[in-house]
Amino acid sequence: MTELDPVIHAQARLRVVASLSALGDGDKIAFPRLQELLAMTAGNLSVHLRKLEDAGYVEISKTHRGRTPATLVGLSRRGRLAFEEYTEAIRALLDPTQSKEQP
């Protein structure tokens, strides 16, 4: 049986990673916009982002827009690969007759 990545598998973190995977490589989203998209509190989102950041799955950068501080969040290459592997594992669980080697 295929193992599911426990860092991604938690519902809130899966929602975060899925949302970030929709961005292009190297693109980032502002923390408040991500919070709004996911309908999460700032504290809850911060906790899950920290766990994803510790795993190397997200990159967080702090900058300024004018004089206003801004936090930007993006999926790292490692995070994108982990999410692709996670989705393959889910597909294998849902349909074990399918494998990525078959045409």
Secondary structure, DSSP 8 states (H G I E B T S, - for coil): -----HHHHSHHHHHHHHHHHTS-TT--EEHHHHHHHHT--HHHHHHHHHHHHHTTSEEEEEEEETTEEEEEEEE-HHHHHHHHHHHHHHHHHH-TT--TT--
